[in-house]
Amino acid sequence: MNRFVTLSAIVFSVFAAFSFSGCTDEAAEAEMNRLKAENAVLQGQVDSLQKNLDSLTAYGDSVKKSLEKLDMHP
């Protein structure tokens, strides 16, 4: 669920950045820069979560194989 919220925030940030891209107004440019920075932070969080997921998946696969060798897994 948390990953979905993070990805939704990234998509929203990118959409907002593109909506302001045609403006030359300083406020719009500042907002675009803020959104780009926020997007970078969110992307870092997504990357970290993906690494954790990959690690946990590998661990789960290892445990499953160990249990299968012990004939304890259904």
MOPAC internal coordinates of N, CA, C and O (Angstrom, degrees):
PM7 1SCF
backbone

  N    0.0000 0     0.00 0     0.00 0    0    0    0
  C    1.4463 1     0.00 0     0.00 0    1    0    0
  C    1.5284 1   110.46 1     0.00 0    2    1    0
  O    1.2310 1   120.94 1   134.85 1    3    2    1
  N    1.3460 1   115.80 1   -45.15 1    3    2    1
  C    1.4585 1   120.56 1  -179.78 1    5    3    2
  C    1.5242 1   110.81 1   -61.74 1    6    5    3
  O    1.2310 1   120.84 1   142.74 1    7    6    5
  N    1.3171 1   116.00 1   -37.26 1    7    6    5
  C    1.4595 1   120.34 1   179.55 1    9    7    6
  C    1.5303 1   110.09 1   -65.40 1   10    9    7
  O    1.2310 1   120.35 1   140.35 1   11   10    9
  N    1.3290 1   116.95 1   -39.65 1   11   10    9
  C    1.4579 1   121.41 1   178.65 1   13   11   10
  C    1.5260 1   110.71 1   -62.08 1   14   13   11
  O    1.2310 1   120.77 1   137.72 1   15   14   13
  N    1.3414 1   116.13 1   -42.28 1   15   14   13
  C    1.4675 1   120.48 1   179.46 1   17   15   14
  C    1.5245 1   109.95 1   -63.39 1   18   17   15
  O    1.2310 1   120.54 1   137.25 1   19   18   17
  N    1.3256 1   116.57 1   -42.75 1   19   18   17
  C    1.4602 1   120.99 1   179.84 1   21   19   18
  C    1.5223 1   110.85 1   -63.50 1   22   21   19
  O    1.2310 1   120.67 1   134.15 1   23   22   21
  N    1.3193 1   116.33 1   -45.85 1   23   22   21
  C    1.4619 1   119.59 1   179.40 1   25   23   22
  C    1.5276 1   110.99 1   -64.83 1   26   25   23
  O    1.2310 1   120.35 1   143.03 1   27   26   25
  N    1.3245 1   116.93 1   -36.97 1   27   26   25
  C    1.4619 1   120.38 1   177.46 1   29   27   26
  C    1.5225 1   110.75 1   -63.57 1   30   29   27
  O    1.2310 1   120.91 1   140.00 1   31   30   29
  N    1.3266 1   115.87 1   -40.00 1   31   30   29
  C    1.4660 1   120.10 1   178.83 1   33   31   30
  C    1.5259 1   110.86 1   -64.71 1   34   33   31
  O    1.2310 1   120.42 1   141.22 1   35   34   33
  N    1.3280 1   116.80 1   -38.78 1   35   34   33
  C    1.4628 1   120.27 1   178.37 1   37   35   34
  C    1.5225 1   109.98 1   -64.26 1   38   37   35
  O    1.2310 1   120.85 1   133.27 1   39   38   37
  N    1.3146 1   115.98 1   -46.73 1   39   38   37
  C    1.4642 1   119.91 1  -179.96 1   41   39   38
  C    1.5254 1   110.10 1   -60.79 1   42   41   39
  O    1.2310 1   120.11 1   136.86 1   43   42   41
  N    1.3365 1   117.40 1   -43.14 1   43   42   41
  C    1.4594 1   121.00 1   178.87 1   45   43   42
  C    1.5283 1   110.35 1   -61.74 1   46   45   43
  O    1.2310 1   120.70 1   136.27 1   47   46   45
  N    1.3396 1   116.26 1   -43.73 1   47   46   45
  C    1.4656 1   120.15 1  -178.86 1   49   47   46
  C    1.5226 1   111.47 1   -62.18 1   50   49   47
  O    1.2310 1   120.87 1   136.31 1   51   50   49
  N    1.3159 1   115.94 1   -43.69 1   51   50   49
  C    1.4653 1   119.74 1   179.45 1   53   51   50
  C    1.5278 1   110.05 1   -64.85 1   54   53   51
  O    1.2310 1   120.16 1   136.50 1   55   54   53
  N    1.3181 1   117.30 1   -43.50 1   55   54   53
  C    1.4598 1   121.29 1   178.44 1   57   55   54
  C    1.5303 1   110.39 1   -60.00 1   58   57   55
  O    1.2310 1   120.65 1   135.16 1   59   58   57
  N    1.3372 1   116.37 1   -44.84 1   59   58   57
  C    1.4625 1   120.10 1   180.00 1   61   59   58
  C    1.5284 1   110.61 1   -63.88 1   62   61   59
  O    1.2310 1   120.50 1   140.08 1   63   62   61
  N    1.3266 1   116.65 1   -39.92 1   63   62   61
  C    1.4643 1   120.25 1   179.38 1   65   63   62
  C    1.5253 1   110.82 1   -62.27 1   66   65   63
  O    1.2310 1   120.48 1   137.30 1   67   66   65
  N    1.3219 1   116.69 1   -42.70 1   67   66   65
  C    1.4614 1   119.74 1   179.09 1   69   67   66
  C    1.5249 1   111.64 1   -68.58 1   70   69   67
  O    1.2310 1   120.08 1   148.20 1   71   70   69
  N    1.3117 1   117.46 1   -31.80 1   71   70   69
  C    1.4636 1   119.10 1  -179.32 1   73   71   70
  C    1.5267 1   111.09 1   -69.00 1   74   73   71
  O    1.2310 1   120.36 1   152.84 1   75   74   73
  N    1.3286 1   116.91 1   -27.16 1   75   74   73
  C    1.4593 1   120.47 1   178.97 1   77   75   74
  C    1.5254 1   112.59 1   -93.81 1   78   77   75
  O    1.2310 1   119.69 1   174.86 1   79   78   77
  N    1.3110 1   118.20 1    -5.14 1   79   78   77
  C    1.4646 1   120.71 1  -171.57 1   81   79   78
  C    1.5232 1   113.42 1   -63.71 1   82   81   79
  O    1.2310 1   119.17 1   154.64 1   83   82   81
  N    1.3234 1   119.19 1   -25.36 1   83   82   81
  C    1.4592 1   121.38 1  -179.81 1   85   83   82
  C    1.5145 1   113.40 1   -83.18 1   86   85   83
  O    1.2310 1   119.86 1   170.01 1   87   86   85
  N    1.3125 1   117.86 1    -9.99 1   87   86   85
  C    1.4672 1   121.60 1  -176.05 1   89   87   86
  C    1.5257 1   110.55 1   -85.83 1   90   89   87
  O    1.2310 1   121.08 1   -32.94 1   91   90   89
  N    1.3109 1   115.55 1   147.06 1   91   90   89
  C    1.4589 1   120.25 1   173.65 1   93   91   90
  C    1.5190 1   110.12 1  -110.13 1   94   93   91
  O    1.2310 1   120.48 1  -177.31 1   95   94   93
  N    1.2855 1   116.69 1     2.69 1   95   94   93
  C    1.4537 1   122.44 1   178.91 1   97   95   94
  C    1.5328 1   109.54 1   -62.84 1   98   97   95
  O    1.2310 1   120.05 1   -42.22 1   99   98   97
  N    1.3310 1   117.50 1   137.78 1   99   98   97
  C    1.4607 1   121.67 1  -178.16 1  101   99   98
  C    1.5257 1   111.86 1   -62.80 1  102  101   99
  O    1.2310 1   120.32 1   141.50 1  103  102  101
  N    1.3091 1   117.00 1   -38.50 1  103  102  101
  C    1.4626 1   120.32 1   179.52 1  105  103  102
  C    1.5228 1   110.45 1   -64.12 1  106  105  103
  O    1.2310 1   120.65 1   139.41 1  107  106  105
  N    1.3222 1   116.36 1   -40.59 1  107  106  105
  C    1.4581 1   120.19 1   179.15 1  109  107  106
  C    1.5268 1   110.52 1   -66.94 1  110  109  107
  O    1.2310 1   120.38 1   140.70 1  111  110  109
  N    1.3100 1   116.88 1   -39.30 1  111  110  109
  C    1.4692 1   120.56 1   177.78 1  113  111  110
  C    1.5165 1   110.70 1   -65.21 1  114  113  111
  O    1.2310 1   120.33 1   139.35 1  115  114  113
  N    1.3207 1   116.97 1   -40.65 1  115  114  113
  C    1.4670 1   120.53 1   178.35 1  117  115  114
  C    1.5280 1   109.96 1   -63.73 1  118  117  115
  O    1.2310 1   120.62 1   137.82 1  119  118  117
  N    1.3197 1   116.41 1   -42.18 1  119  118  117
  C    1.4617 1   120.80 1   177.94 1  121  119  118
  C    1.5234 1   110.76 1   -63.31 1  122  121  119
  O    1.2310 1   120.38 1   139.12 1  123  122  121
  N    1.3095 1   116.87 1   -40.88 1  123  122  121
  C    1.4507 1   121.41 1   178.60 1  125  123  122
  C    1.5319 1   110.32 1   -62.69 1  126  125  123
  O    1.2310 1   120.29 1   137.24 1  127  126  125
  N    1.3173 1   117.05 1   -42.76 1  127  126  125
  C    1.4654 1   120.80 1   178.15 1  129  127  126
  C    1.5290 1   111.05 1   -64.58 1  130  129  127
  O    1.2310 1   120.52 1   141.04 1  131  130  129
  N    1.3287 1   116.60 1   -38.96 1  131  130  129
  C    1.4573 1   120.67 1   178.26 1  133  131  130
  C    1.5282 1   109.89 1   -63.75 1  134  133  131
  O    1.2310 1   121.01 1   136.78 1  135  134  133
  N    1.3306 1   115.66 1   -43.22 1  135  134  133
  C    1.4584 1   120.10 1  -179.55 1  137  135  134
  C    1.5311 1   111.40 1   -66.96 1  138  137  135
  O    1.2310 1   120.40 1   143.70 1  139  138  137
  N    1.3083 1   116.84 1   -36.30 1  139  138  137
  C    1.4652 1   119.86 1   177.00 1  141  139  138
  C    1.5260 1   110.48 1   -63.98 1  142  141  139
  O    1.2310 1   120.62 1   137.84 1  143  142  141
  N    1.3350 1   116.41 1   -42.16 1  143  142  141
  C    1.4631 1   120.20 1   178.52 1  145  143  142
  C    1.5280 1   110.51 1   -65.29 1  146  145  143
  O    1.2310 1   120.76 1   137.58 1  147  146  145
  N    1.3176 1   116.16 1   -42.42 1  147  146  145
  C    1.4621 1   120.19 1   177.59 1  149  147  146
  C    1.5244 1   110.53 1   -62.97 1  150  149  147
  O    1.2310 1   120.77 1   139.72 1  151  150  149
  N    1.3122 1   116.14 1   -40.28 1  151  150  149
  C    1.4606 1   120.88 1   178.25 1  153  151  150
  C    1.5285 1   110.76 1   -61.64 1  154  153  151
  O    1.2310 1   120.44 1   138.83 1  155  154  153
  N    1.3229 1   116.76 1   -41.17 1  155  154  153
  C    1.4642 1   120.32 1   179.26 1  157  155  154
  C    1.5312 1   110.92 1   -62.88 1  158  157  155
  O    1.2310 1   120.76 1   138.86 1  159  158  157
  N    1.3268 1   116.16 1   -41.14 1  159  158  157
  C    1.4666 1   120.27 1   178.00 1  161  159  158
  C    1.5267 1   109.88 1   -63.85 1  162  161  159
  O    1.2310 1   120.82 1   133.46 1  163  162  161
  N    1.3165 1   116.04 1   -46.54 1  163  162  161
  C    1.4611 1   120.16 1  -179.82 1  165  163  162
  C    1.5252 1   111.80 1   -63.43 1  166  165  163
  O    1.2310 1   120.37 1   141.64 1  167  166  165
  N    1.3198 1   116.89 1   -38.36 1  167  166  165
  C    1.4641 1   119.99 1   178.33 1  169  167  166
  C    1.5218 1   110.16 1   -64.01 1  170  169  167
  O    1.2310 1   120.34 1   141.20 1  171  170  169
  N    1.3295 1   116.96 1   -38.80 1  171  170  169
  C    1.4583 1   120.63 1   176.16 1  173  171  170
  C    1.5196 1   111.63 1   -61.89 1  174  173  171
  O    1.2310 1   120.65 1   140.04 1  175  174  173
  N    1.3268 1   116.35 1   -39.96 1  175  174  173
  C    1.4633 1   120.37 1   178.02 1  177  175  174
  C    1.5288 1   110.75 1   -66.05 1  178  177  175
  O    1.2310 1   120.50 1   137.93 1  179  178  177
  N    1.3184 1   116.64 1   -42.07 1  179  178  177
  C    1.4667 1   120.51 1   178.48 1  181  179  178
  C    1.5291 1   109.72 1   -62.44 1  182  181  179
  O    1.2310 1   120.22 1   136.16 1  183  182  181
  N    1.3214 1   117.18 1   -43.84 1  183  182  181
  C    1.4652 1   120.69 1   179.14 1  185  183  182
  C    1.5269 1   111.08 1   -60.52 1  186  185  183
  O    1.2310 1   120.73 1   137.70 1  187  186  185
  N    1.3325 1   116.22 1   -42.30 1  187  186  185
  C    1.4621 1   121.05 1   178.72 1  189  187  186
  C    1.5233 1   110.82 1   -64.04 1  190  189  187
  O    1.2310 1   120.51 1   135.17 1  191  190  189
  N    1.3192 1   116.63 1   -44.83 1  191  190  189
  C    1.4586 1   120.54 1   178.24 1  193  191  190
  C    1.5272 1   111.35 1   -62.93 1  194  193  191
  O    1.2310 1   120.31 1   141.70 1  195  194  193
  N    1.3178 1   117.01 1   -38.30 1  195  194  193
  C    1.4645 1   120.26 1   178.71 1  197  195  194
  C    1.5209 1   110.77 1   -64.45 1  198  197  195
  O    1.2310 1   120.33 1   139.09 1  199  198  197
  N    1.3336 1   116.97 1   -40.91 1  199  198  197
  C    1.4684 1   120.32 1   177.91 1  201  199  198
  C    1.5216 1   110.21 1   -62.66 1  202  201  199
  O    1.2310 1   120.54 1   137.34 1  203  202  201
  N    1.3495 1   116.57 1   -42.66 1  203  202  201
  C    1.4627 1   120.23 1   178.35 1  205  203  202
  C    1.5235 1   110.77 1   -62.91 1  206  205  203
  O    1.2310 1   120.55 1   136.45 1  207  206  205
  N    1.3118 1   116.55 1   -43.55 1  207  206  205
  C    1.4654 1   120.71 1   178.82 1  209  207  206
  C    1.5206 1   110.94 1   -61.39 1  210  209  207
  O    1.2310 1   120.32 1   134.43 1  211  210  209
  N    1.3169 1   116.99 1   -45.57 1  211  210  209
  C    1.4604 1   120.93 1   179.39 1  213  211  210
  C    1.5267 1   110.82 1   -60.74 1  214  213  211
  O    1.2310 1   120.73 1   137.62 1  215  214  213
  N    1.3340 1   116.20 1   -42.38 1  215  214  213
  C    1.4538 1   121.13 1   179.82 1  217  215  214
  C    1.5295 1   111.24 1   -64.31 1  218  217  215
  O    1.2310 1   120.74 1   134.25 1  219  218  217
  N    1.3306 1   116.20 1   -45.75 1  219  218  217
  C    1.4593 1   120.09 1   179.62 1  221  219  218
  C    1.5324 1   111.71 1   -66.52 1  222  221  219
  O    1.2310 1   120.23 1   144.16 1  223  222  221
  N    1.3013 1   117.17 1   -35.84 1  223  222  221
  C    1.4604 1   120.91 1   177.13 1  225  223  222
  C    1.5262 1   110.43 1   -64.50 1  226  225  223
  O    1.2310 1   120.55 1   135.74 1  227  226  225
  N    1.3162 1   116.55 1   -44.26 1  227  226  225
  C    1.4661 1   120.53 1   178.40 1  229  227  226
  C    1.5257 1   110.30 1   -62.94 1  230  229  227
  O    1.2310 1   120.37 1   138.09 1  231  230  229
  N    1.3250 1   116.90 1   -41.91 1  231  230  229
  C    1.4615 1   120.83 1   178.32 1  233  231  230
  C    1.5306 1   110.23 1   -63.25 1  234  233  231
  O    1.2310 1   120.41 1   135.16 1  235  234  233
  N    1.3237 1   116.83 1   -44.84 1  235  234  233
  C    1.4628 1   121.50 1   178.64 1  237  235  234
  C    1.5188 1   111.70 1   -60.34 1  238  237  235
  O    1.2310 1   120.38 1   137.51 1  239  238  237
  N    1.3174 1   116.88 1   -42.49 1  239  238  237
  C    1.4666 1   120.73 1   177.63 1  241  239  238
  C    1.5333 1   111.00 1   -62.73 1  242  241  239
  O    1.2310 1   120.94 1   140.40 1  243  242  241
  N    1.3346 1   115.81 1   -39.60 1  243  242  241
  C    1.4597 1   120.65 1   179.29 1  245  243  242
  C    1.5266 1   110.75 1   -64.98 1  246  245  243
  O    1.2310 1   120.49 1   136.13 1  247  246  245
  N    1.3156 1   116.67 1   -43.87 1  247  246  245
  C    1.4634 1   120.85 1   178.92 1  249  247  246
  C    1.5230 1   110.22 1   -64.26 1  250  249  247
  O    1.2310 1   120.72 1   138.42 1  251  250  249
  N    1.3126 1   116.24 1   -41.58 1  251  250  249
  C    1.4700 1   120.47 1   179.48 1  253  251  250
  C    1.5226 1   110.31 1   -60.79 1  254  253  251
  O    1.2310 1   120.19 1   135.74 1  255  254  253
  N    1.3337 1   117.25 1   -44.26 1  255  254  253
  C    1.4597 1   120.66 1   179.08 1  257  255  254
  C    1.5275 1   111.18 1   -63.97 1  258  257  255
  O    1.2310 1   120.69 1   140.08 1  259  258  257
  N    1.3333 1   116.29 1   -39.92 1  259  258  257
  C    1.4690 1   120.01 1   178.53 1  261  259  258
  C    1.5166 1   110.73 1   -63.33 1  262  261  259
  O    1.2310 1   120.25 1   136.50 1  263  262  261
  N    1.3090 1   117.14 1   -43.50 1  263  262  261
  C    1.4633 1   120.98 1   179.13 1  265  263  262
  C    1.5168 1   111.49 1   -66.04 1  266  265  263
  O    1.2310 1   120.25 1   142.74 1  267  266  265
  N    1.3224 1   117.13 1   -37.26 1  267  266  265
  C    1.4587 1   120.14 1   177.23 1  269  267  266
  C    1.5294 1   110.63 1   -64.45 1  270  269  267
  O    1.2310 1   120.19 1   141.67 1  271  270  269
  N    1.3306 1   117.24 1   -38.33 1  271  270  269
  C    1.4661 1   120.82 1   177.79 1  273  271  270
  C    1.5255 1   110.32 1   -64.74 1  274  273  271
  O    1.2310 1   120.48 1   145.19 1  275  274  273
  N    1.3246 1   116.68 1   -34.81 1  275  274  273
  C    1.4559 1   120.51 1   178.42 1  277  275  274
  C    1.5238 1   112.12 1   -83.52 1  278  277  275
  O    1.2310 1   120.79 1   177.62 1  279  278  277
  N    1.2976 1   116.10 1    -2.38 1  279  278  277
  C    1.4629 1   123.45 1  -179.14 1  281  279  278
  C    1.5266 1   111.65 1    59.78 1  282  281  279
  O    1.2310 1   121.21 1  -141.97 1  283  282  281
  N    1.3416 1   115.29 1    38.03 1  283  282  281
  C    1.4623 1   119.90 1   179.02 1  285  283  282
  C    1.5263 1   111.10 1  -109.54 1  286  285  283
  O    1.2310 1   120.16 1   173.90 1  287  286  285
  N    1.2841 1   117.29 1    -6.10 1  287  286  285
  C    1.4671 1   120.57 1  -178.67 1  289  287  286
  C    1.5215 1   108.61 1   -95.16 1  290  289  287
  O    1.2310 1   119.94 1   -46.24 1  291  290  289
  N    1.3349 1   117.72 1   133.76 1  291  290  289
  C    1.4678 1   120.06 1  -178.03 1  293  291  290
  C    1.5063 1   113.67 1   -65.59 1  294  293  291
  O    1.2310 1   120.10 1   180.00 1  295  294  293

